[in-house]
Amino acid sequence: FKRILSYMLPYRWQLFGMVIITLMITFLNLIPPKIVEAVIDGVLAPDSGQVPLLWTALGWLGVSAGYLNTAPETTLLLGLVLGWLVVRILIWLGEIGTRWLSRWLGHRSVQDLRSDLYRRLQLVPLRFYDRRKVGSLISRMTSDSDRVEVYYVIDIPFVMSNTFLFVG
């Protein structure tokens, strides 16, 4: 595991950026359920009291009860829907960034891995190739490095985001 991840170390700043974006996405994914809670408690059942997130969301979007000449519940619903849209757009942009970074990291890391493997295969004695088929060696190396790339591109970001979501 350490040897495979060591191929990512030259790209530590990109990896750090991917972790930060993943943390941001995880935090943002925790907000929509709170917005739904605010819609239920503040709009559908306004007698049950105000949710503190309500005023934060309204102030953040610049929507106040006096801005629109409608019922407070309508203004509140408008602010919450706009807040939900902003959060979803930020999540979408973060996911695009994470996917791009994970693919970039995966391709670069696997390129380094394949270069090291080719370099090592060139240093192997010739009798090694007498006992094995060169085509099957190259096929095996390509197949295994493709699996490592899938690990870099799909599995690592998936495990990171779900771990952060579980902790959050």
BELTA-V601014 format. One record per pair of residues at least 6 apart in sequence whose C-alpha atoms are under 7 Angstrom apart, sorted by the first residue. I is the first residue (numbers start at 1). GAP is how many residues later the second one is. If there is no record, write none. Layout:
<<I	GAP> <I	GAP>>
This chain:
<<7	102> <7	105> <7	106> <8	101> <14	87> <18	80> <18	83> <21	73> <21	77> <22	76> <22	139> <23	141> <25	66> <25	69> <26	135> <26	138> <26	139> <28	59> <28	63> <32	52> <35	45> <35	49> <38	13> <38	16> <39	38> <41	7> <41	8> <41	9> <42	7> <42	8> <42	9> <43	30> <43	33> <43	34> <57	22> <57	23> <57	26> <58	6> <58	21> <61	18> <61	22> <63	16> <65	7> <65	10> <68	7> <102	50> <102	51> <103	50> <106	43> <106	46> <106	47> <107	42> <110	35> <110	39> <114	31>>
